[in-house]
Amino acid sequence: DKYLLGDKHTITIRNGVELDDVNDARDIKAIRNEFDLNDETKIIATVANFRKVKNHLFLLRGFKELTEKVNNVKLLLIGQGTAGDQENTEHDVRNYVEVNGLHDKVILSGHRSDVSDVLSIADVFCLTSHSEGLPISMLEAMSAGLPVVGTNVPGIRDVIRHRRNGFLVNLGDQAGLNDALLQLLSNEKLRLRFGQESRRIVEEIYSMDQCVASYRDLFLRLADN
């Protein structure tokens, strides 16, 4: 059923995302050049504004340890903090990068209006939030055919099929996060298989067409009553 039935008076319709056109000819070379990346550099990307709930420092700590095992890898943080927001963590993120000498390893892109284009250069998408509703940024990454790593919290665990399109790691499990990222970065076949499954999940469950069709079916059912 397209609907998740709570009781006979309640239904839930999943939000959808526009499917990324995998055949769209993006100038990946130009995008990589913008960030001064060579062809061999592996990219871990995340899309999330800098707020406490997004838990960027957990990702940064894991990434710092990962750089001790993988040389040619960079972390791309897409997003920004909001002035006056008491939950703003942009200062903490920038301070961590500064103190730990990660300037050459962490890219702070700020807000981007071309997220789907930027994600085309990523190898892995990672979201380490304390909690999520429906993680649209992760669904957009899955639409782009990316394997995903995320914390085992509501919202994220609803879209990651553990060991099918990515890995779930428990909050605070630094070793688990590092291992998940390392497995994907070191195994191209695994990245491809998980990425294909990510795309399939979005096509079948979370596409905008599915969302619109669910609303249409609901309205037709209401009209018949």
Stockholm file with secondary structure:
# STOCKHOLM 1.0

chainA/1-225         DKYLLGDKHTITIRNGVELDDVNDARDIKAIRNEFDLNDETKIIATVANFRKVKNHLFLLRGFKELTEKVNNVKLLLIGQGTAGDQENTEHDVRNYVEVNGLHDKVILSGHRSDVSDVLSIADVFCLTSHSEGLPISMLEAMSAGLPVVGTNVPGIRDVIRHRRNGFLVNLGDQAGLNDALLQLLSNEKLRLRFGQESRRIVEEIYSMDQCVASYRDLFLRLADN
#=GR chainA/1-225 SS CCSEESSTTCEECCCCBCCCCTTCCCCHHHHHHHTTCCTTCEEEEEECCSBGGGCHHHHHHHHHHHTTTCSSEEEEEECCCCTTCTTBCHHHHHHHHHHTTCTTTEEEEECCSCHHHHHTTCSEEEECCSCCSSCHHHHHHHHTTCCEEEESSTTHHHHCCBTTTEEEECTTCHHHHHHHHHHHHTCHHHHHHHHHHHHHHIIIIIBHHHHHHHHHHHHHHHHHC
#=GC SS_cons         CCSEESSTTCEECCCCBCCCCTTCCCCHHHHHHHTTCCTTCEEEEEECCSBGGGCHHHHHHHHHHHTTTCSSEEEEEECCCCTTCTTBCHHHHHHHHHHTTCTTTEEEEECCSCHHHHHTTCSEEEECCSCCSSCHHHHHHHHTTCCEEEESSTTHHHHCCBTTTEEEECTTCHHHHHHHHHHHHTCHHHHHHHHHHHHHHIIIIIBHHHHHHHHHHHHHHHHHC
//
